[in-house]
Amino acid sequence: MKRPGTKPQPRGELTLQLIPLSSDTNANGDVYAGWLVQHMDLAAASAAGRLAQGRTATVALDRMEFLSPVRVGSEVSFHTALEDVGSSSMKIHVEVWTRDPTAQSPRKVTEALFVFVAIDDKGRIRQVPETAGPLSR
């Protein structure tokens, strides 16, 4: 529950932070949705790889909604949090927050749930190690 007078905060660990360039935008100066999805997948893959202690593959993306546009030059932060771990799969929640160049406070742009499986060097599904360290919940 949010306390009165508190600002919303990103959930999870800061995993990736970038500033989109004009080549990442449409004719209106807004960042393409595909750019955000690409970097969300990269952030989630980084978190999943640490947890799985090796190679992983994205198998699903769920529950994505764009709340507001991202402008060129904004600082874009990708936060990851572990939702669930199965014997070979991991669900990683990703939130994207942005801070416009003239803004004092960040704002949430989108979020999604990514599902990964741990794979071996031959691309076959393998177990997630039981000794895997926790990510932020």
N, C-alpha and C positions, 0 to 999 in steps of 0.2 A: 504494500500500500504506500502510495506517495504521501509524504508529509506536507501539510500546507506551507506554502512559501518556498518550497524547494524546487529547483529546476531539474527536469529529466536529465539523466546521465546515461552514457553508453553502458551497455551490459557486456561484460567479458573483458578479455585481454586485448590491448592494442596490438594488432598483428601486422598491419601494413598501413603506411601513410604516404599519400601521393598528391601531386598537384597536376590536374589535367591541363593539357596544352590546347591551343586553338585547333590543332589537327584532330583532337578527340571530340569535336563538337559538330553540331548541325549548323544550318544557316542562321539560326536564331541565337547561336552562342551557348546553347545548352549541351551538356555532355551526353553522348549517346548512351542509351540504356545498356547496350552490349558492352561498352567500356566498363560500366559498373559491374555487370555480371562477371565479366572476365576477371576483374580484380577481386571480386568476392570469392570466386572459385579458387584463385591463387591464395588468398588469405586462409580459406578453409582448408585447402590442401596442405598448407604449411603447418597448421594446427594438427591436422589428421596425421601427417607424416611424423611429427614429434611423438604423438600418442602411440602410433603403430610401430614406432622405431624402425621405419623403413618406407618402402614404396606403397602408395595407395592409388586408388582410382575413384573418380567421381561416378556415382551410379544414379543419383537423383537430386533434384532441386525442387523444393516445395515452398508454398506460401510466400510468394513475392508480390509486393505492391509498392509502386513508386509514390512517395508522399509529396515530394516537391522536386523541382529541377535542380541540377547542379550546374553552376556557371563556371566558365573557364577561369582559371586562376584561384579557385577555391581550394583550401586544404581539405582533402578527403581522407577520413580515417576509417579503417576497417577493423571492427572488434569481433573476436570469436569467443564462443563459450560452448563447452561440451554439453550436449543434451542427453545423450545415451551412448552406451557402448555395448555391443553384442559380442558374440564369439569372434566374428571377423569384420563386423561393421561398426561405424561410428557416425553419430548424428552431430553435426556442428552447426550451431546457430551463428549467423553473421549479421551484424548491424553495421550500417554505413552512416556516418555522421560527417557533416561538412561545416566548415567555417569560412564564410565569404571573406574576401580581403578587408572589408570595412566593418565586419561584424565583431561584436565582443563575445557572443555566446555561440556554441555550435548548435546545429539542428539535425535531427534525424531525417535521413533521406529515404532509406529503405531497409528491409531486413528479409532474410530468407533462411530456410533450413536446408543444409547440404548433407547428403548421405554419401559416405565413402566406404570402400572395403579395402582391407589390407591385402596386398598381393605380393607374391614372391618375384624373384628375378625373371621367371618365365611367364609372368602375368597370371599365374593361378592364385585363386583366393587362398589366404592363409589366416591363421589365428592372430588376433591382437594380443600381444604379450600381456600376461597378468601383472607384470611388474611395471606396466606403462604408468607414467606419472599423470596426475590429474591436470586438467585445464580448468580455467575458471568456470564455475557453475552459476 
